[in-house]
């Protein structure tokens, strides 16, 4: 029973790490788009803030689970 629990934890931790990397890339992508646009576009700012909040939520969850990024 213990072996399955450890295996599941490793699997879901790996999924969380990959999701964190994806959201970080998305956040950086929206930041560059916002920097490149001259006009004040509210939808792009909202997309950036959503991507940022997703990333920091996952980061907080990783800290709670005590996951180390390598």
N, C-alpha and C positions, 0 to 999 in steps of 0.2 A: 504494500500500500504506500509506503513512504517513497519508494522508487518512482511511482507514477506521479506523486505530488511534486517531487523535485523536477521530473522531466517536464511536467506541465508548466511549472514556474519558469524554467529555462526557455521553453517555447514561447510563452507569452511575453517574457522579458525581451526576447529577440524581436518579436512583433512590435513591441512598444518602442524599441530603439529604432527600428526601421521607419516607423510612423513619425517619430521625432525628427529623423533626418529629412523625411519628405516634407513635413510641415515647415522645417527651417528653410528648405530650398524654396518652398512656395512663398514664405514670408519675405525672403531676400529678393525673390523675383518681383513681388508686388512693390517692394521698396524701390527697386530700380525703375519700374514703370512709373511710379509716382514722381521720382526725381526727373525723369525724362520728359514728362508732360508739362507744358508751359501753363496751361489753363488750370483753374481750380476745379477739379472734378470730384464731386462728393462720393460717387460710387467707387472710385479707385481708392480713396481714403478709407472707405468702409471695408473694402476687400482687404486692405493692408491690416486694419485693426482686427478683423476677424482672424486672419492668418496668424497675427501676433498673439492673440488670446489663445488660439488653439495650441500654438507652440508652447506657451508658458504654462498652460494647463497640463500638457503632457510632461513638461519638465518637472512640475510640482509632483505629479504622480510618480515619476521616476525617483525623485528624492524620497518620497514616502516608502517606496519599495526598496530603496537602497541599492539602486542599479548603478554600476560604474560603466561609463562609456570608455571604450578602448580605441 
